Amino acid sequence: MGTPVRHFTATTPDGQEFTVNIERDFRYDPYRDFLVCAHCDWSPSLLTMKKIVDMAGEHLASVHGADQGLSQQDNEAFRKAGLIMLPIVAVLLVVLFVCLQNL
């Protein structure tokens, strides 16, 4: 559906790990985030007032029995892309302001 930007993981009592991803679709403006289970076809409509964390935890616990150690972490590739783009955008803004000052 989109690019995973965050992962929610939880384990079952016997140690099996399950994951729900937040995926971002960059084709929309503003960008839209979707919840997608990596183990089944679950992808709810996010037109709800529930928090994404609550929805992910509820799905992992009720459907997969993974109710222990719910954690969340950013996707490493998405985090690194943000760290690379921030200085590039900052330099471009400085160059733009310098060019505008010279006009």
MARPA-232968 format. One record per residue (C-alpha): residue number from 1; residue in one letter; x negated, y negated, z negated. Coordinates in nm, 2 decimals. Last residue first. Layout:
MARPA-232968
SITE num residu   east  north     up
SITE NUM      a      X      Y      Z
...
end
This chain:
MARPA-232968
SITE num residu   east  north     up
SITE 103      l  -1.78  -4.08   0.59
SITE 102      n  -2.08  -3.99   0.38
SITE 101      q  -1.87  -3.92   0.07
SITE 100      l  -1.66  -3.68   0.27
SITE  99      c  -1.97  -3.48   0.37
SITE  98      v  -2.09  -3.46   0.01
SITE  97      f  -1.74  -3.35  -0.11
SITE  96      l  -1.74  -3.07   0.16
SITE  95      v  -2.09  -2.96   0.07
SITE  94      v  -1.99  -2.94  -0.30
SITE  93      l  -1.67  -2.75  -0.21
SITE  92      l  -1.87  -2.50   0.01
SITE  91      v  -2.12  -2.44  -0.28
SITE  90      a  -1.83  -2.37  -0.52
SITE  89      v  -1.66  -2.13  -0.27
SITE  88      i  -1.98  -1.93  -0.23
SITE  87      p  -2.04  -1.93  -0.61
SITE  86      l  -1.69  -1.78  -0.67
SITE  85      m  -1.69  -1.54  -0.38
SITE  84      i  -1.97  -1.31  -0.52
SITE  83      l  -1.82  -1.28  -0.87
SITE  82      g  -1.47  -1.22  -0.72
SITE  81      a  -1.61  -0.95  -0.49
SITE  80      k  -1.77  -0.78  -0.79
SITE  79      r  -1.44  -0.77  -0.98
SITE  78      f  -1.26  -0.62  -0.68
SITE  77      a  -1.53  -0.35  -0.63
SITE  76      e  -1.52  -0.26  -1.00
SITE  75      n  -1.14  -0.23  -1.03
SITE  74      d  -1.04  -0.40  -1.35
SITE  73      q  -0.98  -0.19  -1.66
SITE  72      q  -0.68  -0.07  -1.85
SITE  71      s  -0.65   0.17  -2.14
SITE  70      l  -0.38   0.40  -2.28
SITE  69      g  -0.55   0.63  -2.52
SITE  68      q  -0.29   0.90  -2.57
SITE  67      d   0.06   0.92  -2.41
SITE  66      a  -0.01   1.12  -2.10
SITE  65      g   0.30   1.34  -2.08
SITE  64      h   0.30   1.30  -1.70
SITE  63      v   0.65   1.16  -1.66
SITE  62      s   0.74   1.00  -1.99
SITE  61      a   0.39   0.89  -2.11
SITE  60      l   0.24   0.78  -1.78
SITE  59      h   0.56   0.61  -1.67
SITE  58      e   0.60   0.43  -2.01
SITE  57      g   0.24   0.31  -2.01
SITE  56      a   0.26   0.18  -1.65
SITE  55      m   0.59   0.00  -1.72
SITE  54      d   0.47  -0.15  -2.05
SITE  53      v   0.15  -0.28  -1.89
SITE  52      i   0.35  -0.43  -1.60
SITE  51      k   0.57  -0.62  -1.84
SITE  50      k   0.94  -0.57  -1.80
SITE  49      m   1.15  -0.86  -1.66
SITE  48      t   1.22  -0.67  -1.34
SITE  47      l   1.17  -0.73  -0.97
SITE  46      l   0.86  -0.52  -0.98
SITE  45      s   1.03  -0.25  -0.78
SITE  44      p   0.88   0.08  -0.89
SITE  43      s   0.61   0.29  -0.72
SITE  42      w   0.62   0.65  -0.82
SITE  41      d   0.50   0.89  -0.55
SITE  40      c   0.30   1.11  -0.78
SITE  39      h  -0.06   1.14  -0.90
SITE  38      a  -0.22   0.80  -0.83
SITE  37      c   0.09   0.62  -0.96
SITE  36      v   0.14   0.28  -0.78
SITE  35      l   0.23  -0.05  -0.94
SITE  34      f   0.26  -0.33  -0.69
SITE  33      d   0.11  -0.68  -0.68
SITE  32      r   0.21  -0.94  -0.43
SITE  31      y  -0.02  -1.21  -0.30
SITE  30      p   0.15  -1.55  -0.26
SITE  29      d   0.16  -1.54   0.04
SITE  28      y   0.18  -1.18   0.16
SITE  27      r  -0.07  -0.99   0.37
SITE  26      f  -0.31  -0.96   0.07
SITE  25      d  -0.12  -0.67  -0.08
SITE  24      r  -0.25  -0.62  -0.43
SITE  23      e  -0.25  -0.27  -0.60
SITE  22      i  -0.20  -0.22  -0.97
SITE  21      n  -0.30   0.14  -1.03
SITE  20      v  -0.15   0.41  -1.25
SITE  19      t  -0.39   0.68  -1.36
SITE  18      f  -0.36   1.02  -1.53
SITE  17      e  -0.63   1.20  -1.74
SITE  16      q  -0.60   1.57  -1.86
SITE  15      g  -0.73   1.61  -2.21
SITE  14      d  -0.49   1.87  -2.36
SITE  13      p  -0.30   1.60  -2.55
SITE  12      t  -0.25   1.42  -2.22
SITE  11      t  -0.47   1.13  -2.13
SITE  10      a  -0.40   0.77  -2.03
SITE   9      t  -0.53   0.54  -1.76
SITE   8      f  -0.42   0.20  -1.63
SITE   7      h  -0.63   0.07  -1.33
SITE   6      r  -0.66  -0.28  -1.19
SITE   5      v  -0.73  -0.44  -0.85
SITE   4      p  -0.64  -0.15  -0.62
SITE   3      t  -0.61  -0.28  -0.26
SITE   2      g  -0.28  -0.24  -0.09
SITE   1      m   0.00   0.00   0.00
end
